[in-house]
Amino acid sequence: MKSSPIVKQIVLVLFLLAAMAAPAEELRLEKSADAMGSTFTVALYGDDRVRMEAAADAALDEVRRLDELLSNYKPDSEWSLVNQKAAGKPLQLSPELFRLLSACWEYSRQSEGAFDITVGPLMKVWGFYKGSGHLPHKPEVQAALTRVGYRHMHLDAGAQTVWLDRPGVEIDPGGIGKGYAVDRMVEVLRKMGVRTALVAGSGSSIYGMGAPPDEPKGWAVKIKDPWDASKTRAEVWLKDMSMSTSGSYEKFFRADGRIYAHIMDPRSGYPAQGSVSVSVVAPRTIDSEAWAKPYFVNGRDWAVKHRPKDFRVFFCEDRMDKPCAWLQ
């Protein structure tokens, strides 16, 4: 028995409606680029590979742009020009760099100087600038300290200028650059219609947008055991949240029977002691990266008192009898 033309049309319409209602297959794309002394990675989901490629490329182009702006390894970057010229007289800044330096000054004030954008001279004297570190003589540290202190950096909001009030003061982007770059990459992805992505700067500053198709809780990110990188101490689900980790195991050297890590206490002039790893979960990556260091430097008790309510902090002290744990 043959079907009538009307029946065939109804069947065709139902088939097309079913096809339209079926969810499009989720595609996954991952790309990376080297910038700012780190490897930045974008992993995203979507249903249009061409648009996904364009969005990932735009995000990586943004971090390359920031490398030209913020790198202290490139002599012609705007950041380097501050170190070269701002000690002589106030230097006019781009609105973007002025906003970023203003945020750094505020992080320094709120952290009681444990975060300090002018830590550059100390990083150099300890050999952590383009190196793995070495033990300096005490007079070298004392001399460097005379050129460290965020209050040596003066910002004029009206004129959009910065002035460093003594020769040799140098700002260092190491404590904030990756976090700022990750946030900017996320903003680019959102503007291009991406809703689900994981953006990471060297694995130490990470932002999870939305949730991957197979996990509604968000992106699973592991916090490594600072004493054994093959083990996991905690797992975090990032859903429109960031996480940054500062650890003494990242870059360090041994001298005179002690371990000296690259996380500096700008007030003493020596690497911070007592902490091994601190991970901060926060709504913005610039905040999670910036605050991980003061919590590391100032210690667990200080972090408990000063942690904002929407931050989570995972703390590992240099004591085997005091296990790693989330701050309460």
Protein Blocks (a to p, Z undefined) as FASTA:
>chain_A
ZZdfklmmmmmmmmmmmmmmpccddddddddddeehiacddddddfbfklmmmmmmmmmm
mmmmmmmmmpckbmkbmklmmmmmmmmpccdddfklmmmmmmmmmmmmmnnomacfklmm
mmmmnopgopabdaddfklmmmmmmmgcjklpccdfklopacdfbghiacdfklmmmmmm
mmmmmmmmmmnopabdcddehhlaccdehjafklmnbccdddddfklmkbcfbdcddehi
acddddfklpccdeehiacdfbdcfknopacehiabdcdddfbfklmmmmmmmmmmnomm
lmmmmmcfkbccddddfbfklccdddZZ
